[in-house]
């Protein structure tokens, strides 16, 4: 196997990991709202708007062979989703005052539905997922620009 083939296999694997993370995140998001009946707030919807298209975008970059151009479409969505999740996490933690919350109508952005290990909230899970995606996509971008 040539060096180029090994590099392409590694790039494909990294992109597949991104797709897998996005698919699991979207499934968990749908599970929380459809099965557990947790109503998403405004910021949750904004994060979903960034997350759901990534399933198709990243899949398109995987088949029929690895396509590095997918990074330029996926990375902005991941950054936007990550920034929204970061803001949501700060709001949830009480660092940002309630007076500037975007969730004045409907479900509160600070509603405590679920905390993993008593610490990690749904907004924090979203931030971790988007941050991981950004890191993986930047690594992939650097690998393909060489």
N, C-alpha and C positions, 0 to 999 in steps of 0.2 A: 504494500500500500504506500503510495507516494505521500510526501509531506502535505501537498495540496489537498489530497483526499482526507487525510487525518484532520486537517484544519476545517474542511467543510463539514465533516462529521461532528466535530466539536461545536461548530457554530450552529448546526442544525439542532444538536442536543440542548444548547443554551436557549435557543428560541423555543424548543419544545417545552423546556422547563417553565419559560415565561407563559406559554399557552396553558400549561397544566395549572400553574398558580392562578391565572385569570379564571379558568374554568371552575376550579375549586372555590375560589372567592365568590364567583357569581352564583354557584350552587348554594353556598352557605347563605348568601344574601337572600336568595329566593326562599330557602328553607325558613329563615327567620320570619319573613313576612307571610308566606303562604301556609306554612305548617304551624309555626308557633304563634302566628297572628300578631307579630310585633309590627306596629304601624311605622313606616319610615318617615322621618322628618324631612324638611326641605334640603338640608345638607346631605342627608343620605341619598336623596334622589339625585343630587348633583354628582355625587360620587358614582352612583350607578350609571349615570349618563356617560361618564368617562370609562367605566369598567366594561359594560356589556358589549360595545362595539369591538373591544380588544379581542374577544373570542374569535370573531370572523377575520379581523385584520391579521392577527398572529397566525391563524390557521392558513390564511392565504400565503403567508411568507414561508410556510413549511412545505407546501406541495405545489407542483410536483418535485421541486428541489428547493433548497435554501435560497431565499431572495433577500439580500441585505437592504433593499429599498423599504422594506416593511418597518424598519427602525424609525425612519423619518415620520411615519404616520402614527406609530405606537407611542413613541417617547413623549410627544406633547400631551397626549391624553393621560399618560401615567403621571407626568409632572403636575398637570392640572388636578387630577384626582388626588394625588399626594398632598398638594397644598390645601385642597379643600378638607381632606381628612385631618391634616395637621391643625388647621383652624378649628375644626369640629372637636378635636381632642382637647385643645386649649379651652374651648367653650365648655365642654363636658367637665373638665377638671376645675372649672371656676376661675381660671386665670383671666379669661376675658369676661368683663362684666355683662350681666344679663341685659342691660339697657341697649346693647348693640347686637343682640341676637337676631338672626334673620327669621327665627321660628316663632314669630309673635302670634301666628294663627295656626291652628291644627296641633299636631304632635310637637311637643317640646324637643329641642335639640339636646337637652340634657336629661331626657328620660332614661332612667336606669333599668334597662330590660335584662341585661346579661353582663356579667363580668367574669372572665376566665381567671381562675386562681384568685378571685377577689380583687384583682388589680387591672387586668387588661379588658377594656371596654370594647364595644363594637366599633366606635370611631378609631380606637387605637389599633384594632385588628386591621381595619382598612388602611390606616397609615403604614403599618408594617408591610402589608401586601404591596401597596403602591411603591414604597421605598425600595423593597426588594426588586420589584420590576424595573425601577429606574436604574438601580445598580447593575442588574443583569443586562439591560439594554445598552448601557454605557460601555460595559465590558465588551459586549458584542460589537458595538460601533467601533471601538478601538481595534478590535481584532480584525475587522473587515476593512479598515482604512489603511492597513499596512501593505 
